[in-house]
Amino acid sequence: MKTPAFVPRLLPLLIAASLLPATAGAEDAAPLMTIVVTGTPEAVTPFGIEVKNVQSLRPATSDSASLLRDVPGVSLYGAGGVSSLPAIHGLADDRLRIKVDGMDLISACGNHMNPALSYIDPTSVGGIKVFAGIVPVSVGGDSIGGAILVDSAAPAFAKSGEGILKKGEAGVFYRSNGDARGGNLSATIAGEKVSVTYSGSTVKADNYHAGDSFKSAYIDADDGHIVGADEVGSSMYKSTNQSIALAARHENHLVELKLGLQDIPYQGWPNQRMDMTGNDSEQVNLRYEGQYDWGKLEARAYNEHTRHKMQFFDDKLYWYGSNPPATTYADGAPCDPWVAGPAGCAAGMPMDTEGKNTGALVKADIPLSARDLLRVGGEAQRYRLDDWWDPAGKGMAPNVFWNINNGERDRLAAFGEWEAQWNPQWLTQLGLRYEKVDMDAGVVQGYNATYTADATAFNNADREKTDHNIDLTALARFMPAKTRTLEFGYAQKTRSPNLYERYTWSTGGMAMRMINWFGDGNGYVGNLELEPEIAHTLSATFDLHDAAQEKWGMKVTPYYTYVDDYIDAERCSGAATGECTQANLDRTDGFVYLRFVNQSASLYGLDISGHFPLAEKTPYGSFTATGMLSYVRGENETTGDNLYNMMPLNAKLAVVQQLGKWTGTAEVHLVAAKTEVSAERNEMETAGYGLLNLRGSYAWKQVRLDLGVENVLDRFYEHPLGGAYFGEGKTMSGTGVPWGVPVPGMGRSIYTAVNVQF
């Protein structure tokens, strides 16, 4: 194992942060910012978002990942309207452990259009916990970054002697930018022992508009309307989620069975060459919790089935540019946008995916003494993936293209944690986790003989892989006084490649462009020789606060991560056919073709958060200053290049007013220019910007009204993690898709929401 060279870079951050307790007294410190946290038994306290915080953010978004936007160190990769990808300290997507109601959901798509958090609507979220950096082994696994745990509301039961409990909630919302509208409904009927809850939500939105023009206007051939120069193509979406939960309890035991359905008939992707034209998911989730004399037992079993489709929607299928595609067949019949036709019609390009995901977990918390707690458990997951593309003319015939055929990824894990409360000042936790990851894939084929060389090489190779992965953590919390807390620790975390990183095989340009969950417009091909990523992380949190932890507080978190065998990408070359040529190696602009490869990487940075009372009990209410600041730097230690999609320095400053049942917030979001970009990927730079957001809510006993304005000044900006713009045009050939245009952020949007409890 390589020795991580993290000490020299981490020391300056630790030294600077360690000065804070010595220079800031318990009563006279003037900290900058905070974010509300919820405590947990683990040695590391996650930045948890309480239900009331979730409620204030729901009306502005239909993307559950966006509920994390006020958590220090968290940023979001741009994607579809309900499917952005969270990143923690520069590590995103599969590098994070993300659970929804305890299920490890896997993105069944070469563009990762159906990430885990897209399977739960914001109105169904009851609570979120985020572990940044150091993750206990009972929470982590098969990841090298943080962990995100999202849960729906716990089942409700009638109180003893009060008869049948009947309650529910209904809500509607509207957001002006993109004409987004939707609603949610939940209803519960329960006795003291049995509870049944239905939850449903739906949302529909059109393309959103940027704060200013960033391209040419054109006419939509489907309905004839003018697509404005400020309209972000392929950003529309529609989604419906439903679930029914049956729970039963007896004394100290609880059993819950939850059935979930998702239907996304369409979701545009402004930073991908394709759009989602269907995502159907069925989920069965069974859990048990029991309290025994010897401790607590938790068990879970789940099954999830996804059927996913990609195609072009109107913004990409129809385009009136210099060479507009015809809209009729030779005999005058109108083109079918989903079926390829003869010459004269725009060809579709259907892509289908099916994922089957089954998992189980058993975990026990066993108090050994008043000081010691032992936490042990095991997990298993069985995942199957098929990814195929039906022939559609224009070189896509006569065969079905098998991108991944019978992909297999199975995990078995066991872990143990020892947590000790040595005295009121010291808490420690040690953890060890072992995982066995088995992967395989069947034989493949291309559309025709053009793909024979790549397919033959892949089919003749050894495709069966087994990884033996070890995670370990050593954590400590020290509270020398009621106004100061120090948390610090070390973790080694391991992640095996996903199926697309290992088993995608074609170096053909079209096929490679379909493997891209980064939104950068480049094409990718897998690598059978990939090794698991092994990350070494050091982190510390210095927490200053008043004795009751109610009035003011400040947290400073420096961190450093060194990753052996980091899965990055390098320009591909030397192929007999396809795009892996010398010209691909030489390009300094435009889109390129890359192969996944193991290299070494380091990521380091700093998070600051805090809150401070400005005024209390005035005629206009109480006022609190809140905010946060985050910085991350990522470097490829093998090549000297910058890591892709690192969020630049950013900060949020806000003033919160509390007056009776009214809560109002004025927030400024500041983002520096992104200049440290990946040369290997020809990543685009973005300019710095500042946004003003206003939001408020008024809560009666059973009714809540939310109002807000996002981007009040209608500022035009390019989101640093938004990727390359592919919202319109013939995206496969690049017609009408100029290189160098990042996806712009949303312009001004006024929103309102009403929720009624009954």
N, C-alpha and C positions, 0 to 999 in steps of 0.2 A: 504494500500500500504506500502511495506517495505521502510525504509529509507536507501537510498544508502550511503554506507560508503566510498565515493570517496574523501572526503576532505583531509584526511591524506596522501593519495598517490599522489594526484594531486599537493599539495603545493610545494614539492621539485622541480617538473618540472617547475611550474609557477615562483617560486623564481629564479631559475637558468636562465630561459629565460628572465625574467624581467630585469636582470642586463645588457643585451646586449645593449639597447639603451643608458644606462648611461655610458658605457665604450667604445662605438664605435661612433666616431664623424661622421658628415655628409661628411667630405672630406677625413679623414685619415683612415677610416675603411678598413680592408682587408678581406672581406667575402670570403666564400669558394665556394659557388655554386649557381646555379639558374636553373629555367626552365621557358620557355616562357609562359606567361599567357595572357588571354584576359579578358577584363573587362566586367561586366554585371550589370544590374540595381539592382541585389539583394545585400543585405548587405554583404553577404559572397562572395568573388570573387573565382570562381572555378579555379582549375588548368586546363585551357583549352588548348587543342592542336590545333594550327592553321593549316590551310591547308598545308602550306609549311613544317611543321614538319611532318605531316602525309605522305606527299610525300616522305620524306627521309627514312621513316621506312617501307613503303609498299614493296619494293623489297625483303626484308629479310624474309617476312612472308606472309602466306595466312590466318592467324588467326587474325581477327579484334581486339580481346581482347589484342593481343600483341602490338598493337599501344599504349597501356597505360603504357608500360614498363618503360618509363622515367618520370612517374608521382610519386612524393613522396608519400609513404604510400600505393601504389598499388602493389600487387603481384598477381601471376597467379597460380591457381591449374592446374596441368597437366591433359590432357584429350586427345581427338582426335586432329588431325592436324589442324582443323579449329574450334575447339570447347573448348578451355580452358576457365576456370571459373575465372573471376576477383575477387579479395578480396581487401577491403579497410580497413586498420587498423585492420586486422584479421577477418573481417566479410565478408562472401563470398556468391555468388550465390543468393538464394532467399532472403537473408538478405539485399541485395542491391536493389535499384530502378533502373532498367535498361530499357531505352526506345530506340527503333530504329525507327527513323522518327516519333516520338510521340506515337508509339504503345507499349503497355505493353505486351511483348511476354512471354509466359509461356513454360517451358520445359516439353514436353509431353513424358516423359520417366522416368522409375524408376532409371536409371543411369544418368539422366540429360544429355543425349548425344546431345540434340538439344537446348542449351541455347540461350538466346536472341541474343547475338552478333554473333552467327554462321549464322544468317540469312542475314548478309550483308558482302560482300567481301571488303577487305581493299581498293581496287581500286575504290569502290563506295562511300567511306567515304569522306564527305566534311568537317566535323568538329566534334569535340568531346568536351564536357564539363564534368568535374568530380567535384562533390561536396563531399568532404571528411569530415566526422564527422557531423558538423552542417549543416543540409539541410533545406532550407525554406519549409514550408508546401505546397507551391504551386508546389514544385518540388518533394517532398517526398511522403510518403504514403505507407502503407503495407510493410514496411521495417524498419530495425533498424540501418542499416549502412548508407553509403553514397549513392550517386546517380550518374549514368552515362547516359548522353544524347548523342546519336550518330545520326547524321543527314547526309543524302546524300546532294549533291550540290543543292543549290536553283535553281529554274527555271530561265532560261535566256530569255530575250525579246530583240527585235530589238530596237535600239534607234530611236527616232523620226526623220522621214525624211530619214532614211537610207535604207528603203526597207526591204527585207526578210533577216533574219539572218540565216546563215548556218554555223555550226561549229561541230567539233567532235574531238575525241581523240582515238588513238589506241595504244596498248602497248603489249609487250611480255616480259617474264622474264624466267630465268633459275637459279636454285640453285643446286649445285653439290651434296650435301649430301641428299640422297633420290631421286636424279634425278627428282626434282620437276620442272615442267614446266607449263606454262599457258599463258593466254592472256586476254586482256580486250578491249572492244570497246564501245564507246558512240557516239551518234549523235543527234544533235538538229536542228530543223527547226522552226523558230519563226518569228512572226510579232510583232507589237507593243502591241497587245492585247492577242494573243494566242501563246502558246509554246508547242511543242511536243518533248520529249526526250526519246530515247531508250538507255538502258545501259545493257551490258552483260559481264560476266566474267566466266572463267573456269580455273580449276587447277587440276593437277594429279600428285601424288607423290608415290614413292615406300617406303619401310621401310627405316628409317634413320639408321645411324651407330653412335655408341658411340665413344669416343676417345680411347678406349682400350677394350680388351676382358673382359666380365663379366659373361660368361656362356659357355656351351659346344656348339660346332657347330653340325649341323645335316643336313640331306638331306630332301628337300621339296618333298613330295610324289607327288605333283601335276605336277611339271615340272622338277624335278630331280636336280635342282640347289642346291648348298651347301649354307645353311644359316650360315653365319659366326658367330664366337663367339662374335663379336662386333656389330652384327645386332640386332636392337631393333624390335622384332616381333610385328606384328599387329599395325604398325604405319603408314601404307599406307592410302591414301585417294584420293577421286575424288569428285569434287563439281562444280556445274554450277548454276549461279544465273542470272536471267534476270528480267528487269523491263521496263515498259513504263509509262511515266508520261505526262499527259495533264493538262496544266495550262492556266488560263485565268485571266486577270486583267482589272479593270475599275476604273479609278481615284484612290481612296485609298483602293480598295478592290481586294483581290486575292483569287482564288479558284484553288485547285490542286487535281486531281484524279490520284492516282498511283496504278498500278497493278504490283504485283511481283510474280515470280515463282522461286522455288528452287528445284533442283534435286541433291541429294547426293546418288549415287548408292552404294557406300561403304565408310566406314571410320573405320579403325582399332582402337582398344583401348588397349594400352599396360598396362593399370592399371585397366582393367575390365575383367570379365570372359566371356563377350560377345562382339561382334562387331556390328556396325551398318551396316545393309545390305540394307538400303533404308531409305531415308527421303525426302518426297515430301511435299511441302508447297505452298499454294496459298494465296496471300494477296491482299486485297482491302483496300485502305487507302485514305480517303477524308478529306481535311482540308480547312478551311476558315480563312482568316485574314482580318480585316477591321479596318480602322482608322476613328473615328467619332469625332464630336465636343466635346463629353463628355469623350473620351478616346479610348482605343484599345480593340477590341473583337477578340478572337480566339476560333475556334470550330473545332472539329475533330471527325470522326466516322470511325471505321475500323473493318474488319473481317479477321480472319486468320484461315486456316484449315491445319492441319498437319496430315500426314499419315506416321508413323514411324515403322520400322522393325528392329529386332535384330536376329542374328544367329551367328554361328562360321564361320570365314573365314579360309583360308588354314592353317595359322600358328597355329591355335587352333584346327582345325578339323583333320588335318593330323599331326602326330608326330611320329618320329622314335626314340623311347626310348627303355626301357627294354621290354615293351609290346606294340609294334606298332599295331594300329588298322588295320584290313583288309581293302582292297580297292575294293573288289569285293563281290557280293552276292554269295550265295551257288551255283547258276547255272553258275557262271563265269562272269555274267554281271557286268559292273563297277558300283560302288556305286554312287548314286546321293548325293552330299554333302548337299543338302537342304531338302532332304526327308529321314526320318528314314526308315531303312530297317530291314529285319530279322537278326538273329544272324550272325555275321561275318562282318557287316558293322558298321562304326561309325555312331552313332545316331545324327541327328541334333536336335535342340531345338528352334523351331520358336517362336518368341514373337512379338506381334503386339500391336500398340498403335494408337489411333486416338484422336486428340484434336481439339476442336472447340472453338474459342476465338473471342468474339465480345465486342467492347468497344466504349465509347464516352466520350468526354471532352468538356466543355465550360468554358472559362476563360476570365475575363475582367480586364484591368488595368484602373483605374479611378483616374486621378489627382484631388484631392480635393482642393488643393491650390498649391502655389509655393513650399511649404514645404512638403505637405502630398500627398502620393500615396496610394490608396486602391486597393488591388488585391483580387478578389473573384472568386470562380469557383466551379464547381461540376464535378464529374466523375462517370461513371458506367462501370462495366465489367461483362460479363456473360461467364463462362468457363465450358465446358463439356469435360469429359475425359473417354474413355474406354481403358482398358488395359487387353488383353486376350492372352492366350498361347494355341495353338492347341496341341492336344495329339501327342506324337512323340515316343512312345515305351519306353522300359526300365523304367517302373514305371510311365510313363507319359501317361496314358490311363485309361479309354476310353473317359473321359469327356474333354471338353474345360475348362481350368483353368481360372477363372475370378479373376484377381488380383485386379482390380477396375472396377466395373460395374456401368455405368452411374454416374460417379463422378461429383458432382456439386460444384462450388465455385463462388459465385456471390458477387460483391462489389458495394456499393453505398457510395459516399464520397462527402463532402462539406467542403470548406476551405475559410478562410479569412486572409489577411495580411495587416498590416498597416506599411508603410515605411515612415520615416520622416527624412528629411535633415534639422536638427536644425540650423546649421551654416556650414561654410566651413570645420570645423574640425569634427563635429559629425553627424553620420548617425545611426539611429536605425531601427530595424524591429521587430515587434511582430506578431506571427501567431498562428492560432488555426485551427485544422483539425479534423473532425469526420468521421469515416468509420464504416459502418455496413457490416459484412462479414457473409454470409449464406453459409453453407456447408452441403452436404448430399451425400450418396452413396447407391446404390442398393444392393440386396442380391448377395452373391457370392457362388462359388462352387470350389472344387479342382478337380484334375485329377481322383481321385477315393476315396474309403472309408477311406484311410489313412488320408485324410484331413477333414473328417467329423466333428470331435470335434471342431476344430478351426473355421470352416465355420459356424457351428450351433451357437456357442457362439457369433460370429460376427453378424449373421443375426438376432439373438434375442435381440441384444443390441440396444439402442437408438442411431441412427447414425446422426440424424439431429442436427446441431450445429449452433448457432448464436453468433457472437462476436461483441461487441460494443467498438470500439477502438478510443482513443484520442491521437493526436499528438499536441505538442505545441513547439514553438521556441521563444527565446528572444535573439536577436543579436545586436551587436553594432560595429561600426567602428570609431576609433578616430585617427585623423591625426594632431598631435601637430606641425609638421613641414613638409616641402616638402620632407624631407629625411626619415621620419619615419611614419609608420602606425601600429596601433594596432587593431586587430579584435578579438572579444571574444564573447562567448555566451553559452547558455544552450539549450538543446533540450530534449524533451521526445518523443520517437518514438515507434510505436507498429506494430508488425507483427503477423498475424494469421498463424497457421501451413499450410503447403501445403497439397495437397490431399494424397500424399504418406506418409507423417508423421502421418496423422490421420487415414487413411483408409486401409493401407496394413495390412493383418490379419493372414497370415500363419506362424507358427513356424517351418515348415519343412525346412530342411537345404537348399535345392535347391531354394525354394521360397525366403528365406531370403537373399541368396546370390545375388539375382536379384534386391534387393533394396539397392542401394549403389551409391551415387553420390560423395562420398568422396575419392574413389580410394584406400581405405586401405585394400581391400580384405575381409573385414568382412561382416557378414550378418545382416540385420536390419528388424524389424517388427514395424508396426505402433502402435498408442496408441489413442483410442477414447477419452481419458480424458485429452488430452493436452490442456493447456491454451495458449493464445497469449503471445508472448515475449514483454516485456516492457523495453526499454533501456533509461537510463538517461546519457546524454553525456555533458561533459564540455570540451571546447576547446578554445585555444587562438592562434593567429598568430602574431608574431612580425616580421615586415617587414622593413628592412633597405635598402636604395637605394639612388642613386644620384637624384638630384632634377628633372631631366627630365625622370627618370626611363628608361634610355637607356644604360648606360655604365656598371654599376655594381649593384648588389643587393644580399640580403641575407634574407631568411625567416626561422624562427624557429617556429614550431608548436607542442606544447605539448597537449596531449588529455587524457581523461579518460572516460570510459564508464562502467556503472554498469547495468546489465541486470537481471531483475526479470523474473522468469519463462523461463530462457534460455533453448532452446530445445537442450539438449545434449543426451547422450546415456548411458545406464547401461546394464551390463550383464543380460540376461534374464534367468529365472529359473522357476522350478515348473510346467512345462507343462506336460500333460499326454503323449503327443507324441512330436516328433520333437527334436530340438537341445537345447532347454532351460533346461539344466540339471545341476547337481552339478559339473560335470566335466567342463562344460563351465565356471562356476564361478571360478574354480581353475586354469585355464590356465594362465601361465605367458609368453608363447610365442605361435606362431602360430596364426591362424585366429579364431575369436570368433564370438558369436552371441549376438546381442544387441537389446534393445527396446528403442525407443525414449521416453524421460522423461523430465519433467520440473525440472530445478534446478536453481541455481543462479550463475552468472559469472561476472568477471570483466576483462576489457581489457584496457591497458594503454600503452603509448609510446611517441615517439618523431620523428618528421620529420625535416630535415634540407635541404635546397636547396639554390643554389646561382650561380652567375656567376661573372667573374672578367676579365677585359682586361689584357692580358700579353704583347702585342705589337700591335701597330697600324701603318698602312701604311708603312710597311717595303718592301724591294724588293721582299720578299716572301709572302706578304700579311699581313693581320691582324690576330692575334691569341687571342683566348678567352679561359679561363679555366672555365669549367662548372662541375656540379656534384650534387649529392644528397646523403643523408644518412637517413635510416629509421630503426626504432626499434619498435617492438610491443611485449607485454607480455600478455598472456591470461591465466586466472586461473578459475577453477571451484570452486566457494566459498562454495558449498555444500559438496563436497567430498575432496577438497584440491588437486585434480588432475590438470594437465595442460590441457588446451584446445587443441583440435586437429588442426594440420596443421597451426601452427603459423610460419610465415617467420622469420628466425633468423636475427640478425643484418646484414645489407647489405649496400653497398655503391657503387656509380658509380662516377668515376673521368674521365674527358675527356678534350682534347684540340681540339678546333675547328679552322680550318684555312679557311679564306675567301680571295680568290685571284681572282678578276674579277668575272667570271661566274663559277668558281670552288669553291666548298665547300668540305672540307675534315675533317674527325673526327677520332681521335684515342681515344679509350675508354677502361678503365679497370673496370671490374665488380668484386667486392669482396663480398663474402658471408661467414659468420661465420658458424661454426658447429651447427647443430640443436641437442641440448641435452635435451631441455625442451619438453618432449613428453608425450602423453596421455597413461598412464598405462592401463586404462580401455579398450582402443582399441588395446593394444600391438603395438603402433605406433613405427616405426623404426627410429633410429637416422641416421643422415647423416653427413659427414665430410665437413669441410670448403673448399673453393676453390677460385681461381681467374681466370678470363677469359679476354683475349684481343680481342677486336673487332676493325676492321678498315672499314670505309665506306667513299665514296666520290661521288660527282655528278657534272656534267657539264651541264649547261643549255644554249642552243641556243635560238633563238627567238621562234621556234616551236618544237624543239626537246630537250629531256632531257635524259641523259645517267647516270645510276647509277651503281656503282661498289662497292663491299664490300667483306670482309672476316669475318665470325663469328667464334669465338673460334680459333683464328689464330694459337695457339700453339697446337691444337688438344688435349686439356686437357680432361681427363676423370673426370667426376663428377656425383654425384647423386643429382638430383634437390630436394631441401628440401620439395617442395609441389608436387612432381611427383607421389607419391603414391607407392603402391606395384606392382612389376613386374608380369604381367599376359599375356605377349605378345605371348606365345606359349605353347603348351602342352594341355593336357586334363584338362582344367581349372576348370571344375566343380568338378572333383575328386581330382585335385591337382597334377596329374602325370606330372612330368617334370617342376613343378612350385614350387621351394623351397621357404619356408618362409624366410624372412630376406633379400631379394634382392630388393632394391628400383629401380624405373625406372631411368636409366641413362639419362643424358642430351645429346644433340647432339654434335658430334665431329665437326671437322673443316668443314665449308661449304663456298664455294666461289659462289658468286651470281652476276648476272648482269641483268639489265632491261633497255629497251628503250621505251620511250613514245613519240608519235608524235601527235601534234595538227594540225588540218586542218580546 
